[in-house]
Amino acid sequence: MNDLLRGRKFQLWEYKASHGSLLIRSPKHGDIQQNIDIKFFGVIYLAIPRHLNEIHIAEPNKDELEFLETKIGKKELQKKIYIIVSGEHRYSIVSEAYKIDSNELDIFDSPFD
């Protein structure tokens, strides 16, 4: 697990359909001085709730691959599949790439601007 993700709660923070940009953020608050941002680029599919507890990113299993193939087609699965794991739950994002970083942006500032 990426140490930046440990012990943090995350939220689906921003999605820009025009560019397929997705931001999942653990916002700074109280004594925590930095946001942790997980930015996805070229998103073509996502199935994820708004609020998440501690997370990590995993590889899809066979059942998830089969499910996604029926949902979006085999051609689209040539993109990368990311599984967001939070507790016992697994959520899917299909995109070109992702990046994790920390920052001190204001709560309403976008890292995509």
N, C-alpha and C positions, 0 to 999 in steps of 0.2 A: 504494500500500500504506500502511496505517496505520502510522506510525512506531513505535507501541507494540508491534507484532507483529514487527518486524524483529529477526532474529537470535535469536529465542526458540524453545524447544521447548515443545510443548503436549501436554496429555493430556485425554482425556474424563474429567472429574473427578466430576461429579455429575449424576444425572437423577432428577427427581421426577415419576413418572408421574401422580400425582393432580392436579398443576397444569401438567403439560407443560413443566416448567422444566429447562433443560439448561445445564450449566456446562462450558466448555472452559477449562482454566486452564494458564498457564505459571507454576509456583510459584516463589516467591522461594527463593534458596539462595546460600550463599557470600557473595560481594560484591553480589549482586543483592538489593536490599532490598524490592522490591515484586512482588506477584503481578500478572499481567495476566489479567484475566477477560473471557471472551466469554460473555455470558448471553443465552440464547434463551428466549423466552416463547411459550406456546401451541404447543409442538411437537406435530406430528401424525405426523411421519415423520423418521427419521434412519438413515443408513447411513454410519458413520464408525468407523475403528479407534480403539483406546484411545490409542495414541502417535502423535504427529505432529511433524514437524520444522517449520521456519518455515512459516507459513501466510499466506494472504490470502483474502479473501472476494470471489467473482466472481459474475457472472450466469450462469444456465444456458444451455447451447447447445441446439440443436434436438433432438439425440439424447437429451440428459438430460431435456428436457421430455416427449418421447414416452415414454421409459422410465417416468418418474414417473406419467404419465397412466395407463399400464397397471397400475402398482403400486397407486396409491391413488385413481384416478379423477379425472375432469376437475373435478368440483365442489370437491374438496379443493385443487386447484391454484390456486384463487382466493386462497389464502394465499400468502405470499411464499416463494420458493425461494431458498435460499442455497447456494452451492457453495463448499465449503472446499477450497482448492487447497494441496497440500503436495508440493513437488517436481513430478513429472510426474503425480501422482494427484489426482483430483477426487472429492469426497464430497458427498452431498446432505443438507440439512436443510430441512424444510418447517415453517415456524412463522409466528406473527403478527409478531414483531419480534426484534431483537437489540440489545445494547448492549455496548460495549467500555469497560472502565475498569481502572484500577490501584488497588491497595490494599495494606495491610500486614497483612491478616488472618492469623491463625494457619493453618497448613497444613490443619487439619481444620475450620476455621470456614467456614460456608456464607454466601454473600452473599444467599441467599434467606430466611434466618431473620429 
